[in-house]
Amino acid sequence: MTDEGEPRLYVNRWGDTSDPAPGRRGSYTDVCSCFDQSRPHPRARVGFHTERQDTSAPGWQHLLELIDEAAADGREEFRPLTELSPEERRQIITLPASIARLTAVKHLVLYGSNLVRIPPEIGAMTSLEEFTPYTSYRLHWFPYEITRCRKLTRSTVSTRVLFGNYKLRPPFPQLQPSADSVGDFDWGNLDPRRWGATAMHGCSVCDRPIGQSGLHQVWISLRVATDVLPLLVSACSSACVATLPGGARDYIPTPHKGGRVDQPTSDWD
C-alpha cells in the first residue's frame, strides 16, 4: 500500500522502469488528468481512459513474445517492462489476454507502466502472490476477476490514483444502465469510454458467457492483498450482482453505479 502526492522519483526496488518526466517529450508514460491526485475534488466528473491498444505496435508484439517465453519456462516472477525499450513501454496501455497462461507466476511487476486497464484474464494467474503496479499513475481501477487470485496477499499500488481512494475520495465513472438483453453487442469491439473495456466475454462473477442474458456493471471497493481497490464488475445478471460481498470498511458498503454517489469523508475533510 502506498500514499504519495504528485509523481516524483522514488528508490526503484522493482527494476529500471521509473520515468523521470511523465508526459514530457522523451517520456515513456503519458500524463493523466482524470482527476487531481493532490487535492480532493469528490464532485469532479471522471471517466474511463478511452485509448485502444495498438496491437501492431512493436512494444505489443515484444510483450506477446515475453509472455510466450514466461509461459514456456514456468518462471515465478514476471517483470516484462524491464525487457522493453522506453518507446515500447509507452505503447503498452493494457495487457494481452494471454497473461492467463502465466499460471506459475507468483510476482507480477508492472512498476512505472503506462497502463490504463488490466484485462480480466489476470484472474487466471492462480499462483499470483504479489502484484506490483506501483507508480502506474493512469491505472485507476481493476477488474473484479483479480479476486480469483486466491493466493494474492501482497500488493504495492499507488493508492492516490484510484477511484474512490480513502485519501481524496475522487468519484467513480458513471456506468451505463443495466440491460437484461444485449444480444446486438459486438463483444469484441466495445467502446472503452462507455464500458471501460474494448472486449468482454465471461461474467465477472460466475464466468458464464455474457450475451443474451444481459450486462450489469457495478463498482465495488474491496481489500485485495494489501490494498483496497476499486473493482469493476461486469455481470451477466442482477442475481450475480446480488452475490457480491459488501464493500470494504470505510468505503461505499454496497455495489453501485458510480457518478455522484455519496462516499465516506476523505482524510482531508
ABEGO torsion letter per residue (X at the ends): XBBBBBBBBBBBAAEBABBABBGBBGBABBBBAABBAABBBAABBBBBBABBBBAABAAAAAAAAAAAAAAAAGBABBBAAAABBAAAAAABABBBAAAAABAABABBBABGBABABBBAAAAABAABABBBABGBAABABBBAAAAABAABABBBBBAAABBGBAAAGBBBBBBBBBBABAAABBAABBBAAAAGBABBABBAAAGBBBBAAEBBBBBBBBBBEABBBBBBBBBABAAAAAABBBBBBGBBABBBAEEBBBBBBBAAX
